[in-house]
Amino acid sequence: MLHAIKKRWHDEGGYRELLLIAVPLILSTGSWSLLLFFDRMFLSWYSSEAIAAAMPAGLASFAMLCFYIGTAAYLNTFVAQYYGANEENKIGAIVWQGIYFSFTSLLLIIPAYFLVGYFFALIGHSESLQVLETQYFQILMYSALLLVINNTLGSFFSGLGKTVILMWVNILITVVNLLLDYIFIFGKYGFPEMGIRGAAYATNIAILVGFVVFVLLIFTKAHQQRFQILSSWKFQYSLFKRLIYFGMPNGARMFIDMSAFTAFLMFVGTLGTYELASSNIAFNINALSFLPMWGLMIGVAVVVGQRLGEGKPQLAEKATWSGVHIALLFFGSLGLLYILIPSVFIYPFTLNGGLQDLEGSRELIIVLLRFIAFFGLFDAIWLVFLGALEGAGDTRFIMKASFIISFGLLALPCYLYIKYFEADLLVLWTVITANVVIYCLAFYIRFKQGGWKKMSVIH
């Protein structure tokens, strides 16, 4: 067994090749998981209503942008396949098409800013929660366009496999956000105490810092000489249409998944602040594992895209299975810790009087972490297969499967259960667990069928 592991470490499509690209991405998305963890931790110290409001409002804002983020960021597959096919002079043009598409997000951002209050009122949360949710959402909208553009520009580096650069930019964003979180939420160093509003302002400033750094790093003479990054600024309808054709289903998939998950949390919120705050903390702890696996997913997509661009689908398949092995090891270890020492993960939320006004929440969170330890294994494997199919360009299957599974097997059952039965939180969590398992099986079957090996987004 050790010999097989050592051999696969050095082989093409093996662990080493994948991890060289994926580790910086794992650290990048891992830095975002730490950011969310500490952000929610600070808010739990501030008040139970602040932590209860932050996740639904934050997810609603992100879900709304997912279509644009997913579509624009899909240019990383274009970049990867152009790079693998030795057509580097075409990379600058696709980056600009992604930037132009990013600006279309304003068509949704502006009306959402003014209408979001009606949305939270429609959900049926308490009036005090609605106020906090609306404030948090509206402030986040100030940086929404830059968030979309940042994902677009970051895809330039990830597609090339220069993931270390992406890692350091994201770490910078995380550090800036965390420092400002503490200062703005609690009113330190002469700043006024702003609570949940302070958390949103901290996020906005951090995203702005990331945008400035990305621009300085990308638009250079060296990148102009190699990728035509400065001279390819013209709008190219045919290339723009190709980005939309392959990227839009990816954006739709992200929107569908996040909308269904946001709906799930909204349904949980109708049970009460206790159930919503406990679920938010459990999912926030889960972000410590899920977001790093998201980085692995992007790494798999890049390797698959580059290998298919080179005309080597067998190595793309091998790299995907290497990703599955890594995902099982990572989340299996972390999931075991969720079961054996859950108090270690919950403890930061109890500091400074956190959760004192939610009696029994600690015991409930421990139960929810057991759910996560189980379905997280399937989540991690699903993300790897998702990355492989995205890297190949199989985005239309991904979109259709996501719609059926997310809405038909998560949002709709939860809605009917809440509407017609005396709802119980653990039943809702059982539904989302089954949803993740079905997702994993569906994408495994699609991957095994092998049709993705013959796909290309650039030709």
QUIDAKA-V427319 format. One record per run of one state. SS is the DSSP state (~ for helix, > for strand, _ for the rest). FROM is the first residue (numbers start at 1). LEN is the number of residues. If there is no record, write none. Layout:
SS:FROM:LEN
SS:FROM:LEN
//
This chain:
_:1:1
~:2:9
_:11:4
~:15:32
_:47:1
~:48:26
_:74:1
~:75:10
_:85:3
~:88:36
_:124:3
~:127:34
_:161:2
~:163:24
_:187:9
~:196:23
_:219:2
~:221:7
_:228:9
~:237:33
_:270:3
~:273:37
_:310:3
~:313:28
_:341:1
~:342:12
_:354:7
~:361:32
_:393:2
~:395:26
_:421:4
~:425:25
_:450:1
~:451:4
_:455:5
//
